[in-house]
C-alpha cells in the first residue's frame, strides 16, 4: 500500500493504492471518461485505488498527465524493492469490435510503445491526452510497457480494451510468487 501527493501551480492530486486489494475504488478527476478508465483499471487489476484531483488552471492535459504521474508513483512506492513479484505480465482483451494486447515488465527501467490506433478524441478527451496518460504512467512506474490495439472500429472500445489489458497485465506482474528478485542480476 502507498499514498502519493503532488501539488503544482496546475494541479493538486492525491492517490492511495493497495496493490493486493479487491478492485475497490473512489476516483474523481472531474473528467468523466478518465474516471471511467481509472475505475476500469482498478476493477480489473484488483488494485484498490483512491484518486482526488483538483485542476488549478482548468487545462485538461495537465490534469490527465499529472494523474498518471501520481498514480504511477504511488504504485511504484507500493512495489518497494519489487522483491517477490512475478515482474512480467501480459494480457489479450477483446471488447466488441476491438482487440488489445498489453505486456509489462516491472524492471525499474523505462521503455514504452503505445499504439491505440485512435482516429480522434473520445468523450471529450483528446487522442493525444489518452496516449500521453499511458506514456506518463509507464515512465513514472519505471516499467517497460507495450500496449497495442490490434484492430477495432470504435475508439471507445479500443481504449477500454487497452486499459483492461493493461489492468490484467499489472495484476499478473504484481502478484507475489517467490522470495527474492525475478532477475539474474539480483536486483531490478
C-alpha positions, 0 to 999 in steps of 0.5 A, a space after each residue: 500500500 502507498 499514498 502519493 501527493 503532488 501539488 503544482 501551480 496546475 494541479 493538486 492530486 492525491 492517490 492511495 493504492 493497495 496493490 493486493 486489494 479487491 478492485 475497490 475504488 473512489 476516483 474523481 478527476 472531474 473528467 468523466 471518461 478518465 474516471 471511467 478508465 481509472 475505475 476500469 483499471 482498478 476493477 480489473 487489476 484488483 488494485 484498490 485505488 483512491 484518486 482526488 484531483 483538483 485542476 488549478 488552471 482548468 487545462 485538461 492535459 495537465 490534469 490527465 498527465 499529472 494523474 498518471 504521474 501520481 498514480 504511477 508513483 504511488 504504485 511504484 512506492 507500493 512495489 518497494 524493492 519489487 522483491 517477490 513479484 512475478 515482474 512480467 505480465 501480459 494480457 489479450 482483451 477483446 471488447 466488441 469490435 476491438 482487440 488489445 494486447 498489453 505486456 509489462 515488465 516491472 524492471 525499474 527501467 523505462 521503455 514504452 510503445 503505445 499504439 491505440 490506433 485512435 482516429 480522434 478524441 473520445 468523450 471529450 478527451 483528446 487522442 493525444 491526452 489518452 496516449 500521453 496518460 499511458 506514456 506518463 504512467 509507464 515512465 513514472 512506474 519505471 516499467 517497460 510497457 507495450 500496449 497495442 490495439 490490434 484492430 477495432 472500429 470504435 475508439 471507445 472500445 479500443 481504449 477500454 480494451 487497452 486499459 483492461 489489458 493493461 489492468 490484467 497485465 499489472 495484476 499478473 506482474 504484481 502478484 507475489 510468487 517467490 522470495 527474492 528478485 525475478 532477475 539474474 542480476 539480483 536486483 531490478 
